[in-house]
Amino acid sequence: MNFNEKLARRIEKSDGQIKYQKLIDHIHGVSEFSEEFISKFFLENSGKVLALLHDLGKYSDEFQERIRGKNIKVDHSTAGAIICDDLESELKDKHESVIYKIFKYIIIGHHSGLLNYGTDIDDAGTISSRLNKKEELCDFSDWKDEISIDEIKQINMSKEVYRFFKDNFSIQMLIRFLFSSLVDGDRLDAQRFSEGENSIINSKKLMSLDEMTEKFNDFMELKKLDGTNNPINSIRNIIFNDCVNKSNGSKGFYSLCVPTGGGKTLSSLAFALNHAKQNGHDRIIYSLPFTSIIEQNAKVYSDIFGEENVLEHHCNFNFSNEIGENEYSEKQLKYKLATENWDMPLIVTTNVQLFESMYSNKPSSVRKLHNIYNSIIILDEAQVIPNEYLKPCIRALEELVKNYSCTVLFCTATQPGFKKNGLIENFDVVEIIDDTYKLFEDLKRVEGKFIGKQSVEEICNKMNSHKQVLTIVNTKKHAKEIFESLSESEGNFHLSTNMYPNHRKEIIRIIKERLKNGEECRVISTQLIEAGVDVDFPVVFRSVSGIDSIVQAAGRCNREGKRKESTVYVFKPEDSLHLGMGYLKLTSQIGEGIIEDFKDFLSIDAIDKYFSELFIDTDHRQDKHNILKIINKRKKFELKYDFEKINDEFKFIDNVGTQIIVPIGEGEKLLNVLKYSEKGIKSVLRKLNGFSINIADNVLKELIEGGCAEQFSDDIFVLKNLSMYDSKIGFDKDNIENYDYII
């Protein structure tokens, strides 16, 4: 069959009309986007060639039949890689031929994801197996009628990519950035065609970083006028000014080590805005470990700049392709697009989103990567990057600074000394605070005291002797035992992830209110309260843990410096199981050793010693899953990478267990909406995250078999027996010890 007009896609509009996009128009549209994105890091020729070759398989008659309605499957992504294979074999220049090897990964994976290379024999679903199917492909030779092979051969790419050919890590990261640019260009051209002249892609109006700096300066002037003149605020102002002064430096690694309560949320942003102006950065990415802190920080920034200029992106804000685009308002569509490609001036996100975009093989995760180029990345609470992924994370950050024009700011109350401990090898790290010893001494509001082994009863007695007190422990089981053993009082509160997020938020609100009013308030919590929850207790008890966690616990004590003396008492649980398991047990053991060796175990020297012991790379603790080994196992120019395997191994959050909805109060109403409504489903699901907890798979199975829970849909489960959810301690079921290490 001869198709005179080659088509890329078919869109059926709401009025029943069918709209077709010409294939060559799509290819040129993708080229326009891709060249623009890649020109930022001076690879526009590579962007052009990638775009020209990525959809050659759509020139086959079989694909043209499919686009016109025939129900057949057609492999359209291998064809361009076959042409790359042919071009590679013709080239004598090693660097030029390497580029076409790189392109094969990108073109084959631009819909399904970056694949493993495989072997020549070989495995289905690999680059090698796809290339071996050359004879099975549909005839796509009509591409030569619209695209000039001679023009492609004349495009010189070796000079622009040569600087990335230093080692395997740099080459595979280049593949990811090129992949990101093609995927985003491909998706944007499709969206622009679908939406027509009124496409949101043509209507984005964002505040520039210069405009944001003006807004921020105005905000800070008003804050100074309204601020209380006390010693703590005076020190915060000094920290702020140090950040502004050090922002004039060149791109690279910086460190802001400030005790808890030192105002680093605003000071770090002041550094970033001024540093961006000095060095011409495009955006600021503020990355944090916990969603609870993200929501808090994003609100601060949205109040200053307007929510339309701040992207809050974490798991609760993921959009799904299951819902039709017409379900979203224009504002929601813009937000959806921003979460997919991060084209915003200020992004507040999680370490999961940031680092998995650099190690994922999935188009949806990697799409935003090219917009990380020329960014300032603020890593708040940098010390809690999971130890088992620490080396791959640091290596990725080094690559961003070296080849992608980024600046990285490590921001923490307990600087882990990545440079000092040999994790950052090829760069200096500029300290923003010149005299951290003096700063810690000036901001010291709490003494640390070790009180030895304590039973549940002994801790309860100590808590009962204080009107306002916070106790933080390592496991949910320990927290429950202490709470249930406390003397009865309306001022007793429990916090753990056995309680759904909205329940915890309400309890934290009540706690803050009682503290403010001087009412009785005794709180027993897992370490979740250390994750950016701003509370101020006169006394804190902390189960022995890593020194960084103990410092965070101390940050919940005498936070504003209003008391002359406050103490954080560290104790060892009588039951060793209450220390936790795995990494939590390891950090507790190291922490206990530091406490024994240092009289002031909250000091900088104690913190330094703790991290130097933690970072001793016994059994490759900092790359437990061998990510870097997988990348470097081949010779440099073989380019046989296992992207899919790396994706499977690099999981910041090991999805142990299953989420289950607790339909109480507003949660019950939302569940009813989900049952009976056909529209707005995605927004309802996002809200239901606030009424969900994570439980072990074996516990879920037991609940379902006992009629206490039900499967609502494929991946949605609901707790039916609400007597299992206690208003004070949340989900109350035995046999959850295996999940005690999850805060």
C-alpha positions in Angstrom: 0.0 0.0 0.0 1.3 3.4 -0.9 0.7 6.2 1.6 1.5 9.6 0.0 1.3 11.4 3.3 3.2 10.0 6.2 1.5 10.6 9.6 2.9 10.7 13.1 -0.3 10.6 15.2 -4.0 10.6 15.2 -6.1 12.7 17.6 -9.8 12.3 18.0 -11.2 15.6 19.4 -14.2 15.8 21.8 -16.5 16.9 18.9 -15.7 13.7 17.0 -13.3 15.3 14.5 -10.1 13.5 13.7 -6.9 15.4 13.5 -3.7 14.1 12.0 -0.1 15.3 12.4 2.3 14.9 9.5 5.3 12.8 10.4 7.9 15.2 9.1 6.2 18.1 11.0 6.5 16.1 14.2 10.2 15.3 13.5 10.9 19.0 12.9 8.9 20.0 16.0 10.9 17.6 18.2 14.1 18.8 16.6 13.1 22.4 17.5 12.6 21.5 21.1 15.5 19.1 21.4 18.0 21.4 19.9 16.9 24.2 22.2 17.3 22.1 25.3 20.6 20.6 24.3 22.1 23.9 23.1 22.3 24.9 26.8 25.1 22.4 27.1 26.4 23.0 23.6 25.2 19.8 22.0 22.6 21.1 19.5 24.0 19.1 16.6 23.4 15.9 18.6 19.9 17.1 19.4 19.1 17.7 15.8 20.4 14.2 14.6 18.6 12.4 17.4 15.3 14.1 16.5 15.7 13.3 12.8 16.3 9.6 13.5 14.1 8.9 16.5 10.8 8.0 14.6 12.0 6.5 11.3 10.0 3.3 12.0 6.8 5.3 11.5 7.6 5.5 7.8 6.6 1.9 7.4 3.3 1.1 5.7 2.4 -1.0 8.7 2.7 1.9 11.1 0.8 4.1 8.7 -2.0 1.5 8.7 -2.0 1.5 12.4 -2.2 5.3 12.7 -5.2 5.2 10.4 -7.0 2.8 12.7 -5.8 -0.8 12.0 -5.3 -2.7 15.3 -1.8 -3.9 14.9 1.4 -3.6 16.9 4.4 -2.0 15.2 8.0 -1.6 16.5 8.8 2.0 15.4 11.7 2.8 17.7 14.3 0.2 16.5 14.5 1.5 13.0 16.4 4.7 13.9 18.9 2.6 15.9 19.5 0.4 12.9 20.4 3.5 10.8 22.7 4.5 13.7 24.3 1.1 13.5 24.9 1.6 9.8 26.3 5.1 10.2 28.6 3.9 13.1 30.1 1.2 10.9 31.0 3.7 8.2 32.9 6.1 10.5 36.6 5.9 11.1 36.6 8.6 13.8 36.3 6.8 17.1 34.5 9.7 18.9 32.0 10.2 16.1 31.2 6.4 16.0 30.7 6.5 19.8 28.0 9.1 19.4 26.0 6.7 17.2 26.4 4.0 19.8 25.0 6.4 22.4 22.1 7.3 20.1 21.0 3.6 19.8 20.1 3.5 23.5 18.2 6.8 23.3 16.2 6.1 20.1 15.2 2.5 21.1 14.2 3.6 24.6 12.4 6.9 23.9 9.0 5.3 24.7 9.8 2.2 26.8 12.9 3.4 28.7 16.7 2.9 28.5 17.5 -0.8 28.2 20.4 -3.0 29.2 22.9 -3.6 26.4 22.8 -7.3 26.6 25.0 -9.7 24.7 25.3 -10.7 21.1 23.5 -14.0 21.6 20.9 -12.7 23.3 18.3 -11.8 25.8 15.0 -10.4 24.8 14.3 -6.8 25.7 17.9 -5.6 25.3 19.7 -3.2 22.9 21.6 -6.2 21.4 18.4 -8.3 20.8 16.6 -5.3 19.2 19.5 -4.7 16.8 19.6 -8.4 15.9 16.0 -8.2 14.6 17.0 -6.0 11.7 15.6 -8.5 9.1 12.3 -8.7 11.0 11.6 -5.0 10.9 9.0 -3.6 8.5 10.3 -1.7 5.5 10.8 1.9 6.5 12.9 3.1 3.6 10.5 5.8 2.7 12.2 8.0 5.3 14.8 8.9 2.7 12.2 10.8 0.7 11.8 13.4 3.5 15.2 13.3 5.4 18.6 13.6 3.8 21.1 10.9 4.9 23.9 13.0 3.4 22.8 16.0 5.5 23.0 13.8 8.6 26.5 12.6 7.6 27.7 16.2 7.3 26.7 17.1 10.8 29.8 17.1 13.0 29.1 16.1 16.6 32.5 14.8 17.9 33.8 18.2 19.0 30.8 19.0 21.1 30.6 15.6 23.0 34.3 14.9 23.3 34.5 16.5 26.8 32.1 13.9 28.2 34.3 11.0 27.1 36.5 10.9 30.3 35.1 7.8 31.9 32.1 5.5 31.9 30.2 7.5 34.4 30.4 10.7 32.4 29.3 8.8 29.2 26.3 7.2 30.7 25.2 10.5 32.3 25.5 12.1 28.9 23.2 9.4 27.5 20.7 10.3 30.2 20.8 14.0 29.5 20.4 13.5 25.7 17.6 11.0 26.4 15.9 13.5 28.7 16.0 16.2 26.0 14.6 13.9 23.3 11.8 12.6 25.5 10.8 16.1 26.7 10.9 17.4 23.1 8.9 14.4 21.8 6.2 14.8 24.5 6.0 18.6 24.2 5.5 18.5 20.4 2.8 15.9 20.8 1.1 18.1 23.5 1.4 21.2 21.4 -0.2 19.5 18.4 -3.0 18.0 20.5 -3.8 21.4 22.2 -3.4 23.5 19.1 -3.0 27.3 19.2 -4.1 27.6 22.8 -1.6 25.1 24.1 -0.3 25.8 27.6 3.2 25.4 26.2 2.8 28.7 24.4 1.3 30.5 27.5 3.8 29.9 30.3 4.6 33.2 32.1 7.1 32.6 34.9 8.9 35.0 37.3 12.6 35.3 36.5 15.2 34.6 39.2 16.1 38.4 39.1 12.4 39.2 39.8 12.3 36.6 42.6 15.4 38.2 44.2 13.6 41.6 44.3 10.6 39.9 45.9 12.7 38.1 48.4 14.6 41.2 49.4 11.4 43.1 49.9 10.1 40.2 52.1 13.3 40.2 54.2 13.1 44.0 54.8 9.6 43.6 56.1 10.7 40.6 58.2 13.5 42.6 59.8 11.0 45.4 60.7 8.6 42.9 62.3 11.3 40.7 63.9 12.0 40.5 67.6 15.5 41.8 68.6 16.9 38.9 70.7 20.3 37.1 70.7 19.0 34.2 68.5 17.6 36.5 65.8 20.9 38.5 65.9 22.8 35.3 65.1 20.3 34.3 62.4 21.0 37.7 60.8 24.7 37.0 60.9 24.2 33.6 59.2 22.0 35.3 56.6 24.6 37.9 55.8 27.4 35.3 55.6 25.3 33.4 53.0 24.8 36.6 50.9 28.5 37.4 51.1 29.7 33.9 50.1 27.2 33.8 47.2 29.6 35.8 45.1 31.9 32.8 44.6 32.0 30.7 41.4 30.0 27.6 40.7 30.9 24.5 42.7 30.3 22.8 46.1 29.3 24.8 49.1 28.5 23.8 52.7 26.2 25.6 55.2 26.5 24.0 58.6 24.0 25.8 61.0 22.6 24.4 64.3 18.9 23.6 64.3 16.8 26.8 64.5 19.5 28.9 62.8 17.2 30.0 60.0 18.8 28.1 57.2 15.6 27.8 55.2 15.7 31.5 54.3 19.5 31.9 54.5 20.2 29.1 52.0 17.6 30.6 49.6 19.4 34.0 49.9 22.6 32.3 49.0 21.0 30.6 46.0 19.2 33.7 44.6 22.3 35.9 44.8 24.6 33.1 43.5 22.2 32.6 40.6 22.5 36.3 39.7 26.3 36.2 40.0 26.7 33.1 37.9 23.7 33.1 35.5 21.9 30.0 36.9 18.5 29.1 35.4 16.7 27.7 38.5 16.9 26.7 42.1 16.1 23.1 43.2 15.5 22.7 47.0 15.7 19.0 47.8 14.7 17.5 51.1 14.4 14.0 52.5 10.8 14.1 53.9 7.5 15.3 52.4 6.5 16.8 55.8 9.3 19.3 55.5 8.6 19.9 51.8 5.1 21.0 52.4 6.3 23.4 55.2 9.1 24.9 53.1 7.1 25.1 49.9 4.4 27.1 51.8 7.1 29.6 53.0 8.4 30.1 49.5 4.9 30.3 47.9 3.9 33.0 50.4 6.9 35.0 49.2 6.8 34.4 45.4 3.3 33.2 44.7 2.4 29.5 44.3 2.5 29.8 40.5 6.3 30.3 40.6 7.1 27.5 43.1 6.8 23.8 42.1 6.2 21.5 45.0 7.0 18.0 43.6 6.8 14.8 45.7 5.0 11.5 45.7 1.7 13.1 46.7 1.8 15.3 43.6 2.4 12.7 40.9 -0.1 12.8 38.0 -1.1 9.7 36.1 -1.8 9.3 32.4 -4.9 7.3 33.3 -7.0 10.5 33.5 -8.0 12.4 30.4 -6.4 15.8 29.9 -9.8 17.5 29.7 -10.3 16.7 33.4 -7.8 19.3 34.4 -8.1 23.0 34.5 -5.4 25.1 32.6 -3.7 25.8 36.0 -3.6 22.1 36.8 -2.3 21.2 33.3 0.5 23.7 33.8 1.3 22.2 37.1 1.2 18.7 35.7 3.6 19.7 32.9 5.9 21.3 35.4 6.1 18.1 37.5 7.1 16.2 34.4 9.9 18.5 33.1 10.7 20.9 36.0 10.5 24.0 33.8 10.0 26.3 36.8 12.3 28.8 38.5 12.0 27.3 42.0 11.4 23.6 42.7 10.9 22.1 46.2 11.2 18.4 45.9 12.4 15.2 47.5 15.8 13.5 47.3 13.8 10.6 45.8 12.7 12.7 42.8 16.1 14.3 42.4 18.4 11.3 42.5 16.1 8.8 40.9 15.9 11.1 37.9 19.7 10.5 37.6 19.6 6.7 37.9 16.2 5.8 36.6 15.7 4.3 33.1 12.1 5.4 32.8 11.2 8.3 30.4 8.7 9.8 32.9 11.5 10.0 35.6 14.3 11.1 33.3 12.3 13.7 31.3 13.1 16.5 33.7 16.9 15.8 33.9 17.9 18.3 31.1 16.3 21.1 33.2 18.7 20.3 36.1 21.4 21.7 33.9 22.7 25.1 35.2 20.7 24.8 38.4 21.6 25.5 42.0 20.8 22.4 44.1 20.2 22.9 47.8 20.4 19.6 49.6 18.8 20.2 53.0 19.5 17.7 55.7 22.2 16.3 53.5 23.3 13.9 56.2 20.3 11.7 55.7 21.0 10.7 52.2 20.7 6.9 52.6 24.2 5.5 53.4 23.8 2.6 51.0 23.4 5.0 48.1 25.8 7.7 49.3 28.6 7.2 46.8 26.4 7.0 43.7 24.6 10.2 44.9 27.8 12.1 45.5 29.3 10.9 42.2 26.2 12.2 40.4 26.5 15.6 42.1 30.1 15.8 41.1 29.1 15.1 37.5 26.5 17.8 37.6 29.0 20.3 38.9 31.8 19.2 36.5 29.9 18.9 33.2 26.4 20.4 33.7 27.1 23.8 35.2 25.5 23.2 38.6 26.2 24.5 42.1 25.5 22.2 45.0 24.9 23.5 48.6 25.0 21.0 51.4 22.8 22.4 54.1 22.6 20.7 57.5 22.9 21.0 61.3 25.4 18.2 61.4 27.7 18.5 58.4 28.8 15.0 57.4 32.1 16.2 56.0 31.8 14.6 52.5 35.1 16.1 51.5 36.9 15.4 54.7 35.8 11.7 54.6 36.9 11.2 51.0 33.5 11.0 49.4 34.0 14.2 47.3 37.4 13.7 45.7 37.9 16.2 42.9 36.4 19.4 44.2 36.8 21.8 47.1 33.8 22.4 49.3 33.5 26.1 50.3 32.3 26.6 53.9 29.9 29.5 54.1 30.3 29.9 57.9 34.0 30.6 58.6 34.0 29.8 62.3 31.4 27.0 62.8 32.8 26.3 66.3 32.0 29.8 67.4 28.5 29.7 65.8 27.7 26.4 67.5 28.8 27.8 70.8 26.8 31.0 70.3 23.7 29.0 69.4 24.1 26.4 72.1 20.8 26.2 74.0 20.9 22.6 75.2 23.2 20.3 77.2 23.4 16.6 76.4 23.5 14.1 79.2 23.7 10.3 79.0 21.7 8.5 81.7 22.5 4.9 80.8 20.1 2.0 80.4 16.4 2.8 81.1 13.4 0.5 81.2 10.0 1.6 79.8 8.8 2.1 83.4 11.8 4.3 84.3 11.3 6.5 81.2 7.6 6.9 82.0 8.4 8.0 85.6 10.8 10.6 84.2 8.3 11.9 81.7 5.6 12.0 84.4 7.8 14.3 86.5 7.7 17.0 83.8 4.8 19.1 82.7 6.1 19.4 79.2 8.4 16.8 77.8 9.3 15.0 74.5 10.7 11.5 74.3 11.9 10.2 70.9 12.6 6.5 70.3 13.7 4.4 67.3 10.8 2.0 66.9 7.1 2.2 66.8 6.8 -0.7 69.2 8.9 1.1 71.8 6.8 4.3 71.3 3.6 2.4 71.8 4.8 0.6 75.0 5.9 3.9 76.6 2.7 5.7 75.7 0.5 2.9 77.1 2.5 2.9 80.3 2.3 6.7 81.0 -0.1 7.9 83.7 -3.5 8.8 82.2 -3.7 12.4 81.1 -5.4 14.4 78.3 -1.9 16.0 77.8 -0.3 12.7 76.6 0.3 12.3 72.9 1.8 9.7 70.6 3.2 10.1 67.1 4.3 7.4 64.6 3.6 6.4 61.1 1.0 4.0 62.4 -1.1 7.1 62.3 -2.1 8.5 58.9 -0.6 11.9 57.9 -3.6 14.0 58.5 -4.1 12.5 61.9 -0.4 13.3 62.8 -0.8 16.8 61.5 -3.8 17.4 63.8 -2.0 15.9 66.8 1.1 18.2 66.1 -1.3 21.2 65.8 -2.7 20.4 69.3 0.8 19.8 70.7 2.0 23.2 69.5 -1.1 24.9 70.9 -0.6 23.3 74.3 3.1 24.2 74.4 2.2 27.8 73.5 -0.4 28.0 76.3 1.8 26.4 78.9 -0.5 23.4 79.3 0.5 19.9 80.2 2.1 18.2 77.2 3.9 14.9 77.2 4.8 13.5 73.8 6.3 10.1 72.8 7.3 9.9 69.2 9.4 8.0 66.7 12.0 10.0 64.9 9.5 11.5 62.5 9.3 14.5 64.8 12.9 15.2 64.0 12.0 15.8 60.4 11.4 19.5 60.3 8.6 19.6 63.0 9.1 23.0 64.7 8.3 22.4 68.4 10.0 23.7 71.5 10.1 21.6 74.7 11.9 22.4 77.9 13.3 18.9 78.2 13.8 16.0 75.7 14.6 12.3 76.2 16.2 10.5 73.3 16.8 6.8 72.8 20.4 6.3 71.8 20.8 6.7 68.0 23.1 8.3 65.5 24.6 11.6 66.7 23.0 13.4 63.8 19.6 12.2 65.1 20.4 13.2 68.7 21.4 16.7 67.4 18.0 16.9 65.6 16.3 15.8 68.8 18.1 18.6 70.7 16.7 21.0 68.1 13.3 20.3 69.5 14.5 21.5 72.9 14.8 25.2 73.9 14.6 26.1 70.2 14.1 29.8 70.7 16.7 30.1 73.5 14.1 31.4 76.0 15.3 29.2 78.8 18.7 29.5 80.5 19.1 25.7 80.9 17.6 22.8 79.0 18.8 19.2 78.6 18.4 16.4 76.2 18.8 13.1 78.1 20.1 10.2 76.0 19.3 6.7 77.2 19.8 3.1 76.1 16.6 1.0 76.0 16.6 -1.9 78.3 15.3 -4.1 75.5 18.0 -4.2 72.7 15.3 -4.8 70.1 14.1 -1.3 70.7 17.4 0.0 69.1 16.0 -1.0 65.8 17.4 -3.1 63.0 19.9 -2.8 60.1 21.2 0.7 59.5 19.3 2.1 62.5 21.0 -0.4 64.8 24.4 0.4 63.2 24.1 4.2 63.7 22.9 3.6 67.3 25.9 1.5 68.1 28.3 4.1 66.6 26.4 6.8 68.4 26.7 5.0 71.7 30.5 4.8 71.2 30.7 8.5 70.5 28.7 9.3 73.7 31.2 7.2 75.7 34.2 9.0 74.2 32.9 12.6 74.3 31.8 14.6 77.3 30.0 17.0 75.0 28.5 14.6 72.4 26.6 17.4 70.7 29.9 19.2 69.8 31.3 19.6 66.3 34.2 17.3 67.2 31.8 14.6 68.3 29.8 15.0 65.1 32.9 14.8 62.9 34.1 11.7 64.7 30.6 10.1 64.3 30.6 10.6 60.5 34.2 9.5 60.1 33.3 6.2 61.7 30.0 5.9 59.8 31.8 6.5 56.5 34.4 3.8 57.0 33.4 1.9 53.8 33.4 -1.6 55.3 31.8 -4.1 52.9 31.1 -1.2 50.5 28.4 0.3 52.7 28.2 3.5 50.7 27.4 1.6 47.5 25.7 -1.4 48.8 23.9 -2.2 45.6 27.1 -1.8 43.4 25.6 0.9 41.2 29.0 2.4 40.4 30.5 -1.1 39.8 27.7 -1.9 37.3 28.5 1.3 35.4 32.2 0.8 35.3 32.4 -3.0 34.7 33.1 -2.5 30.9 35.9 -0.7 29.1 35.2 2.9 28.4 34.3 2.8 24.7 32.5 -0.5 24.7 29.4 1.5 25.9 27.6 -1.6 27.1 25.6 -0.2 30.0 22.8 -1.9 32.0 20.4 1.0 32.5 17.5 -1.3 33.4 19.5 -3.1 36.1 20.7 0.2 37.6 17.1 1.4 37.7 16.1 -1.8 39.6 18.9 -1.5 42.1 18.6 2.3 42.8 15.6 2.6 45.0 15.8 5.3 47.7 12.5 4.0 49.2 12.3 0.2 49.2 8.6 -0.2 48.8 8.1 -2.7 51.6 4.5 -3.2 52.4 1.4 -1.7 50.9 -0.6 1.5 51.4 -4.0 1.1 53.0 -6.7 3.8 53.3 -8.2 4.4 56.8 -11.7 5.8 56.0 -12.3 8.0 59.0 -14.0 11.5 58.9 -13.0 13.3 55.7 -11.3 10.1 54.5 -14.7 8.3 54.5 -16.2 11.1 52.4 -13.4 11.0 49.9 -13.7 7.2 49.6 -17.4 7.6 48.8 -16.5 10.2 46.1 -14.0 7.7 44.7 -16.7 5.0 44.6 -19.4 6.9 42.8 -17.6 9.6 40.8 -16.1 9.3 37.3 -14.3 12.6 37.3 -11.7 14.2 39.6 -10.4 10.8 40.5 -6.8 11.7 40.6 -7.3 14.7 42.9 -9.3 12.5 45.3 -6.6 9.9 45.3 -4.0 12.5 46.2 -6.2 13.7 49.1 -6.6 10.1 50.3 -2.8 9.9 50.7 -3.4 11.9 53.8 -5.6 9.1 55.2 -3.3 6.2 54.3 -0.7 4.2 56.3 1.8 1.6 55.1 1.5 -2.0 56.5 3.4 -5.2 55.9 2.2 -7.4 53.0 1.7 -10.4 55.4 -0.4 -8.2 57.7 -2.5 -7.0 54.8 -3.1 -10.6 53.7 -4.2 -11.5 57.2 -6.5 -8.5 57.4 -8.2 -9.4 54.0 -8.6 -13.1 54.9 -10.1 -12.1 58.2 -12.6 -9.6 56.6 -10.9 -6.6 58.3 -9.7 -5.0 55.0 -10.8 -5.1 51.4 -9.3 -4.6 48.0 -11.0 -1.5 46.5 -9.3 -1.7 43.1 -6.1 -3.1 41.6 -3.7 -1.2 43.9 -6.1 0.4 46.5 -6.8 -1.3 49.8 -9.2 -0.1 52.5 -9.3 -0.9 56.3 -12.8 -2.1 57.1 -12.5 -2.9 60.8 -12.0 0.6 62.1 -11.7 -0.7 65.7 -8.1 -1.6 64.7 -7.4 2.1 64.3 -7.0 3.8 67.7 -7.6 7.6 68.0 -4.4 8.0 70.0 -1.9 5.5 68.6 -3.3 4.8 65.1 -3.2 1.4 63.5 -3.0 -1.1 66.4 -2.1 -4.6 65.2 0.5 -7.0 66.5 3.1 -8.5 64.2 4.4 -5.3 62.7 7.9 -5.5 64.3 9.5 -6.0 60.9 8.5 -2.4 60.0 9.7 -0.7 63.1 12.6 0.9 61.3 10.3 2.8 59.1 9.6 6.1 60.8 
